[in-house]
Structures are given as C-alpha cells and as structure tokens.
Amino acid sequence: MENIKEYKKENLKVIWNPKKCIHAGVCVKMLPKVYDPKAKPWITPENATIEDLKNQINNCPSGALSYRES
C-alpha cells in the first residue's frame, strides 16, 4: 500500500508520494517556509501562494510532488 500524503490549501491539494521522492531538495530550496523535513507535518502549504506552490511542484525532478485543483 502506498503512503501518499495530501496537504490542502484553499482549492489546491498538494500530493506527496514518498516512494517517488529522490530527496533532491528542490522543494526545500525553492520554498523553505513550506517544506521543512524536520517538522511534522513537513509540508505546510499555507506558507506560500497557490501560484508559488504550483511553480515549485512543477519543478520537482522526481514527480513525487503533484497537485490537484478542486
């Protein structure tokens, strides 16, 4: 069973698939206020704009991060 996590901000769901993650650190470098590997939860999408979140997710090299709009 996959351990996919979802984090919500307004009408955007940030989806993280840990099995795909290669720990390149692009997310942490681009949005350090959102992605903090030492925190629980480690993704806090409320700390960025939806536009910034989408831009960062589109730069995830492994595809571990994705998003869905509702």
Biopython code that builds the backbone (N, CA, C, O; Angstrom):
import numpy as np
from Bio.PDB.StructureBuilder import StructureBuilder

atoms = [
    (1, "MET", "N", (0.827, -1.188, 0.000)),
    (1, "MET", "CA", (0.000, 0.000, 0.000)),
    (1, "MET", "C", (0.876, 1.259, 0.000)),
    (1, "MET", "O", (1.818, 1.374, 0.784)),
    (2, "GLU", "N", (0.555, 2.174, -0.870)),
    (2, "GLU", "CA", (1.343, 3.395, -0.965)),
    (2, "GLU", "C", (0.964, 4.355, 0.155)),
    (2, "GLU", "O", (-0.186, 4.405, 0.592)),
    (3, "ASN", "N", (1.947, 5.109, 0.604)),
    (3, "ASN", "CA", (1.749, 6.038, 1.710)),
    (3, "ASN", "C", (1.701, 7.469, 1.183)),
    (3, "ASN", "O", (2.504, 8.311, 1.584)),
    (4, "ILE", "N", (0.764, 7.737, 0.292)),
    (4, "ILE", "CA", (0.654, 9.056, -0.329)),
    (4, "ILE", "C", (-0.022, 10.019, 0.650)),
    (4, "ILE", "O", (-1.047, 9.700, 1.253)),
    (5, "LYS", "N", (0.569, 11.189, 0.790)),
    (5, "LYS", "CA", (0.047, 12.209, 1.710)),
    (5, "LYS", "C", (-0.518, 13.375, 0.915)),
    (5, "LYS", "O", (-0.010, 13.722, -0.151)),
    (6, "GLU", "N", (-1.572, 13.973, 1.447)),
    (6, "GLU", "CA", (-2.185, 15.148, 0.809)),
    (6, "GLU", "C", (-2.247, 16.287, 1.812)),
    (6, "GLU", "O", (-2.547, 16.095, 2.990)),
    (7, "TYR", "N", (-1.952, 17.478, 1.307)),
    (7, "TYR", "CA", (-1.966, 18.691, 2.116)),
    (7, "TYR", "C", (-2.786, 19.720, 1.360)),
    (7, "TYR", "O", (-2.582, 19.907, 0.161)),
    (8, "LYS", "N", (-3.707, 20.388, 2.035)),
    (8, "LYS", "CA", (-4.655, 21.258, 1.354)),
    (8, "LYS", "C", (-4.408, 22.734, 1.652)),
    (8, "LYS", "O", (-4.102, 23.123, 2.779)),
    (9, "LYS", "N", (-4.553, 23.536, 0.608)),
    (9, "LYS", "CA", (-4.598, 24.990, 0.746)),
    (9, "LYS", "C", (-5.692, 25.486, -0.182)),
    (9, "LYS", "O", (-5.581, 25.374, -1.403)),
    (10, "GLU", "N", (-6.733, 26.025, 0.393)),
    (10, "GLU", "CA", (-7.893, 26.510, -0.365)),
    (10, "GLU", "C", (-8.364, 25.423, -1.319)),
    (10, "GLU", "O", (-8.761, 24.348, -0.870)),
    (11, "ASN", "N", (-8.331, 25.676, -2.638)),
    (11, "ASN", "CA", (-8.828, 24.680, -3.599)),
    (11, "ASN", "C", (-7.701, 23.846, -4.211)),
    (11, "ASN", "O", (-7.900, 23.183, -5.230)),
    (12, "LEU", "N", (-6.519, 23.878, -3.593)),
    (12, "LEU", "CA", (-5.364, 23.138, -4.118)),
    (12, "LEU", "C", (-4.962, 22.044, -3.141)),
    (12, "LEU", "O", (-4.814, 22.291, -1.944)),
    (13, "LYS", "N", (-4.788, 20.833, -3.659)),
    (13, "LYS", "CA", (-4.264, 19.735, -2.859)),
    (13, "LYS", "C", (-2.843, 19.456, -3.327)),
    (13, "LYS", "O", (-2.609, 19.173, -4.502)),
    (14, "VAL", "N", (-1.902, 19.540, -2.400)),
    (14, "VAL", "CA", (-0.518, 19.161, -2.673)),
    (14, "VAL", "C", (-0.404, 17.683, -2.331)),
    (14, "VAL", "O", (-0.746, 17.268, -1.224)),
    (15, "ILE", "N", (0.076, 16.890, -3.281)),
    (15, "ILE", "CA", (0.148, 15.442, -3.115)),
    (15, "ILE", "C", (1.614, 15.032, -3.106)),
    (15, "ILE", "O", (2.374, 15.397, -4.002)),
    (16, "TRP", "N", (2.005, 14.270, -2.086)),
    (16, "TRP", "CA", (3.395, 13.806, -1.973)),
    (16, "TRP", "C", (3.428, 12.287, -1.950)),
    (16, "TRP", "O", (2.786, 11.654, -1.112)),
    (17, "ASN", "N", (4.181, 11.711, -2.875)),
    (17, "ASN", "CA", (4.373, 10.267, -2.946)),
    (17, "ASN", "C", (5.801, 9.961, -2.499)),
    (17, "ASN", "O", (6.730, 10.094, -3.295)),
    (18, "PRO", "N", (5.994, 9.553, -1.242)),
    (18, "PRO", "CA", (7.349, 9.344, -0.726)),
    (18, "PRO", "C", (8.145, 8.281, -1.482)),
    (18, "PRO", "O", (9.374, 8.340, -1.506)),
    (19, "LYS", "N", (7.464, 7.307, -2.103)),
    (19, "LYS", "CA", (8.188, 6.266, -2.844)),
    (19, "LYS", "C", (8.884, 6.815, -4.091)),
    (19, "LYS", "O", (9.879, 6.252, -4.546)),
    (20, "LYS", "N", (8.366, 7.906, -4.638)),
    (20, "LYS", "CA", (8.973, 8.522, -5.826)),
    (20, "LYS", "C", (10.068, 9.524, -5.463)),
    (20, "LYS", "O", (10.893, 9.876, -6.307)),
    (21, "CYS", "N", (10.077, 9.981, -4.219)),
    (21, "CYS", "CA", (10.959, 11.066, -3.802)),
    (21, "CYS", "C", (12.428, 10.636, -3.862)),
    (21, "CYS", "O", (12.803, 9.598, -3.316)),
    (22, "ILE", "N", (13.255, 11.450, -4.534)),
    (22, "ILE", "CA", (14.695, 11.183, -4.618)),
    (22, "ILE", "C", (15.489, 12.134, -3.715)),
    (22, "ILE", "O", (16.719, 12.140, -3.750)),
    (23, "HIS", "N", (14.802, 12.917, -2.927)),
    (23, "HIS", "CA", (15.417, 13.839, -1.960)),
    (23, "HIS", "C", (16.418, 14.787, -2.612)),
    (23, "HIS", "O", (17.501, 15.032, -2.080)),
    (24, "ALA", "N", (16.036, 15.314, -3.772)),
    (24, "ALA", "CA", (16.885, 16.275, -4.482)),
    (24, "ALA", "C", (16.927, 17.616, -3.740)),
    (24, "ALA", "O", (17.883, 18.377, -3.887)),
    (25, "GLY", "N", (15.897, 17.903, -2.950)),
    (25, "GLY", "CA", (15.888, 19.123, -2.158)),
    (25, "GLY", "C", (15.411, 20.363, -2.894)),
    (25, "GLY", "O", (15.503, 21.468, -2.359)),
    (26, "VAL", "N", (14.907, 20.203, -4.101)),
    (26, "VAL", "CA", (14.423, 21.349, -4.878)),
    (26, "VAL", "C", (13.281, 22.042, -4.140)),
    (26, "VAL", "O", (13.215, 23.271, -4.107)),
    (27, "CYS", "N", (12.393, 21.264, -3.556)),
    (27, "CYS", "CA", (11.254, 21.848, -2.835)),
    (27, "CYS", "C", (11.732, 22.704, -1.664)),
    (27, "CYS", "O", (11.254, 23.821, -1.470)),
    (28, "VAL", "N", (12.674, 22.176, -0.888)),
    (28, "VAL", "CA", (13.180, 22.894, 0.286)),
    (28, "VAL", "C", (13.910, 24.169, -0.137)),
    (28, "VAL", "O", (13.768, 25.211, 0.502)),
    (29, "LYS", "N", (14.694, 24.081, -1.219)),
    (29, "LYS", "CA", (15.427, 25.260, -1.696)),
    (29, "LYS", "C", (14.490, 26.337, -2.226)),
    (29, "LYS", "O", (14.705, 27.524, -1.980)),
    (30, "MET", "N", (13.447, 25.930, -2.955)),
    (30, "MET", "CA", (12.535, 26.899, -3.560)),
    (30, "MET", "C", (11.574, 27.513, -2.548)),
    (30, "MET", "O", (11.312, 28.715, -2.594)),
    (31, "LEU", "N", (11.048, 26.700, -1.635)),
    (31, "LEU", "CA", (10.051, 27.185, -0.671)),
    (31, "LEU", "C", (10.364, 26.652, 0.734)),
    (31, "LEU", "O", (9.663, 25.775, 1.238)),
    (32, "PRO", "N", (11.419, 27.186, 1.362)),
    (32, "PRO", "CA", (11.805, 26.669, 2.685)),
    (32, "PRO", "C", (10.757, 26.889, 3.775)),
    (32, "PRO", "O", (10.772, 26.194, 4.791)),
    (33, "LYS", "N", (9.849, 27.846, 3.580)),
    (33, "LYS", "CA", (8.796, 28.065, 4.584)),
    (33, "LYS", "C", (7.667, 27.037, 4.446)),
    (33, "LYS", "O", (6.855, 26.878, 5.357)),
    (34, "VAL", "N", (7.621, 26.347, 3.316)),
    (34, "VAL", "CA", (6.595, 25.321, 3.079)),
    (34, "VAL", "C", (7.134, 23.927, 3.383)),
    (34, "VAL", "O", (6.451, 23.116, 4.008)),
    (35, "TYR", "N", (8.355, 23.652, 2.942)),
    (35, "TYR", "CA", (8.934, 22.309, 3.056)),
    (35, "TYR", "C", (10.038, 22.301, 4.107)),
    (35, "TYR", "O", (11.103, 22.885, 3.908)),
    (36, "ASP", "N", (9.774, 21.635, 5.224)),
    (36, "ASP", "CA", (10.747, 21.526, 6.305)),
    (36, "ASP", "C", (10.826, 20.062, 6.727)),
    (36, "ASP", "O", (9.973, 19.584, 7.474)),
    (37, "PRO", "N", (11.855, 19.343, 6.248)),
    (37, "PRO", "CA", (11.960, 17.903, 6.539)),
    (37, "PRO", "C", (12.024, 17.570, 8.032)),
    (37, "PRO", "O", (11.748, 16.435, 8.420)),
    (38, "LYS", "N", (12.381, 18.531, 8.862)),
    (38, "LYS", "CA", (12.482, 18.266, 10.309)),
    (38, "LYS", "C", (11.146, 18.467, 11.035)),
    (38, "LYS", "O", (11.006, 18.075, 12.193)),
    (39, "ALA", "N", (10.175, 19.069, 10.367)),
    (39, "ALA", "CA", (8.886, 19.381, 11.005)),
    (39, "ALA", "C", (7.849, 18.287, 10.751)),
    (39, "ALA", "O", (7.988, 17.479, 9.833)),
    (40, "LYS", "N", (6.827, 18.279, 11.567)),
    (40, "LYS", "CA", (5.670, 17.392, 11.363)),
    (40, "LYS", "C", (4.423, 18.252, 11.439)),
    (40, "LYS", "O", (4.204, 18.848, 12.494)),
    (41, "PRO", "N", (3.589, 18.373, 10.425)),
    (41, "PRO", "CA", (3.844, 17.832, 9.089)),
    (41, "PRO", "C", (4.965, 18.613, 8.400)),
    (41, "PRO", "O", (5.199, 19.782, 8.704)),
    (42, "TRP", "N", (5.636, 17.965, 7.491)),
    (42, "TRP", "CA", (6.795, 18.615, 6.866)),
    (42, "TRP", "C", (6.394, 19.528, 5.713)),
    (42, "TRP", "O", (7.215, 20.312, 5.237)),
    (43, "ILE", "N", (5.147, 19.438, 5.258)),
    (43, "ILE", "CA", (4.646, 20.327, 4.208)),
    (43, "ILE", "C", (3.547, 21.205, 4.809)),
    (43, "ILE", "O", (2.547, 20.701, 5.322)),
    (44, "THR", "N", (3.746, 22.521, 4.738)),
    (44, "THR", "CA", (2.744, 23.474, 5.222)),
    (44, "THR", "C", (2.411, 24.438, 4.083)),
    (44, "THR", "O", (2.984, 25.524, 3.995)),
    (45, "PRO", "N", (1.478, 24.032, 3.211)),
    (45, "PRO", "CA", (1.170, 24.822, 2.021)),
    (45, "PRO", "C", (0.605, 26.202, 2.321)),
    (45, "PRO", "O", (0.638, 27.083, 1.461)),
    (46, "GLU", "N", (0.082, 26.405, 3.536)),
    (46, "GLU", "CA", (-0.463, 27.719, 3.874)),
    (46, "GLU", "C", (0.627, 28.793, 3.923)),
    (46, "GLU", "O", (0.309, 29.980, 3.995)),
    (47, "ASN", "N", (1.896, 28.402, 3.886)),
    (47, "ASN", "CA", (3.003, 29.357, 3.954)),
    (47, "ASN", "C", (3.467, 29.866, 2.590)),
    (47, "ASN", "O", (4.533, 30.475, 2.493)),
    (48, "ALA", "N", (2.688, 29.628, 1.541)),
    (48, "ALA", "CA", (3.035, 30.121, 0.203)),
    (48, "ALA", "C", (1.756, 30.383, -0.582)),
    (48, "ALA", "O", (0.676, 29.919, -0.216)),
    (49, "THR", "N", (1.900, 31.134, -1.663)),
    (49, "THR", "CA", (0.750, 31.363, -2.540)),
    (49, "THR", "C", (0.510, 30.107, -3.379)),
    (49, "THR", "O", (1.404, 29.280, -3.559)),
    (50, "ILE", "N", (-0.698, 29.987, -3.877)),
    (50, "ILE", "CA", (-1.017, 28.851, -4.745)),
    (50, "ILE", "C", (-0.135, 28.878, -5.991)),
    (50, "ILE", "O", (0.321, 27.831, -6.452)),
    (51, "GLU", "N", (0.102, 30.055, -6.529)),
    (51, "GLU", "CA", (0.962, 30.181, -7.714)),
    (51, "GLU", "C", (2.381, 29.689, -7.418)),
    (51, "GLU", "O", (2.964, 28.965, -8.224)),
    (52, "ASP", "N", (2.936, 30.077, -6.272)),
    (52, "ASP", "CA", (4.279, 29.625, -5.895)),
    (52, "ASP", "C", (4.319, 28.118, -5.667)),
    (52, "ASP", "O", (5.285, 27.457, -6.047)),
    (53, "LEU", "N", (3.277, 27.577, -5.050)),
    (53, "LEU", "CA", (3.211, 26.130, -4.837)),
    (53, "LEU", "C", (3.210, 25.377, -6.164)),
    (53, "LEU", "O", (3.963, 24.419, -6.339)),
    (54, "LYS", "N", (2.372, 25.805, -7.089)),
    (54, "LYS", "CA", (2.301, 25.135, -8.400)),
    (54, "LYS", "C", (3.633, 25.215, -9.127)),
    (54, "LYS", "O", (4.087, 24.228, -9.705)),
    (55, "ASN", "N", (4.262, 26.389, -9.101)),
    (55, "ASN", "CA", (5.549, 26.572, -9.763)),
    (55, "ASN", "C", (6.599, 25.630, -9.175)),
    (55, "ASN", "O", (7.344, 24.991, -9.917)),
    (56, "GLN", "N", (6.659, 25.545, -7.866)),
    (56, "GLN", "CA", (7.630, 24.667, -7.221)),
    (56, "GLN", "C", (7.334, 23.203, -7.540)),
    (56, "GLN", "O", (8.250, 22.451, -7.872)),
    (57, "ILE", "N", (6.083, 22.792, -7.445)),
    (57, "ILE", "CA", (5.717, 21.399, -7.715)),
    (57, "ILE", "C", (6.066, 21.019, -9.148)),
    (57, "ILE", "O", (6.509, 19.899, -9.402)),
    (58, "ASN", "N", (5.872, 21.936, -10.079)),
    (58, "ASN", "CA", (6.227, 21.672, -11.478)),
    (58, "ASN", "C", (7.726, 21.497, -11.672)),
    (58, "ASN", "O", (8.158, 20.980, -12.702)),
    (59, "ASN", "N", (8.527, 21.923, -10.694)),
    (59, "ASN", "CA", (9.980, 21.776, -10.764)),
    (59, "ASN", "C", (10.507, 20.561, -10.009)),
    (59, "ASN", "O", (11.719, 20.358, -9.943)),
    (60, "CYS", "N", (9.628, 19.760, -9.444)),
    (60, "CYS", "CA", (10.056, 18.570, -8.709)),
    (60, "CYS", "C", (10.637, 17.557, -9.701)),
    (60, "CYS", "O", (9.917, 17.081, -10.578)),
    (61, "PRO", "N", (11.937, 17.216, -9.577)),
    (61, "PRO", "CA", (12.573, 16.369, -10.584)),
    (61, "PRO", "C", (12.089, 14.922, -10.607)),
    (61, "PRO", "O", (12.196, 14.258, -11.638)),
    (62, "SER", "N", (11.562, 14.423, -9.496)),
    (62, "SER", "CA", (11.156, 13.015, -9.445)),
    (62, "SER", "C", (9.674, 12.804, -9.727)),
    (62, "SER", "O", (9.246, 11.688, -10.022)),
    (63, "GLY", "N", (8.892, 13.875, -9.637)),
    (63, "GLY", "CA", (7.450, 13.724, -9.766)),
    (63, "GLY", "C", (6.792, 13.267, -8.472)),
    (63, "GLY", "O", (5.614, 12.909, -8.466)),
    (64, "ALA", "N", (7.550, 13.277, -7.372)),
    (64, "ALA", "CA", (6.987, 12.865, -6.081)),
    (64, "ALA", "C", (5.935, 13.860, -5.599)),
    (64, "ALA", "O", (5.004, 13.493, -4.882)),
    (65, "LEU", "N", (6.092, 15.112, -5.994)),
    (65, "LEU", "CA", (5.110, 16.139, -5.650)),
    (65, "LEU", "C", (4.222, 16.413, -6.861)),
    (65, "LEU", "O", (4.708, 16.579, -7.980)),
    (66, "SER", "N", (2.924, 16.458, -6.620)),
    (66, "SER", "CA", (1.977, 16.827, -7.667)),
    (66, "SER", "C", (0.864, 17.606, -6.990)),
    (66, "SER", "O", (0.851, 17.757, -5.769)),
    (67, "TYR", "N", (-0.069, 18.100, -7.791)),
    (67, "TYR", "CA", (-1.192, 18.818, -7.187)),
    (67, "TYR", "C", (-2.458, 18.571, -7.974)),
    (67, "TYR", "O", (-2.440, 18.191, -9.144)),
    (68, "ARG", "N", (-3.574, 18.808, -7.271)),
    (68, "ARG", "CA", (-4.894, 18.679, -7.901)),
    (68, "ARG", "C", (-5.717, 19.872, -7.417)),
    (68, "ARG", "O", (-5.693, 20.233, -6.240)),
    (69, "GLU", "N", (-6.433, 20.462, -8.346)),
    (69, "GLU", "CA", (-7.303, 21.584, -8.000)),
    (69, "GLU", "C", (-8.754, 21.105, -7.957)),
    (69, "GLU", "O", (-9.177, 20.266, -8.752)),
    (70, "SER", "N", (-9.504, 21.665, -7.000)),
    (70, "SER", "CA", (-10.909, 21.267, -6.898)),
    (70, "SER", "C", (-11.811, 22.474, -7.066)),
    (70, "SER", "O", (-13.033, 22.343, -7.011)),
]
sb = StructureBuilder()
sb.init_structure("model")
sb.init_model(0)
sb.init_chain("A")
sb.init_seg("    ")
for serial, (resi, resn, name, xyz) in enumerate(atoms, 1):
    if name == "N":
        sb.init_residue(resn, " ", resi, " ")
    sb.init_atom(name, np.array(xyz, "f"), 0.0, 1.0, " ", f" {name:<3s}", serial, name[0])
structure = sb.get_structure()
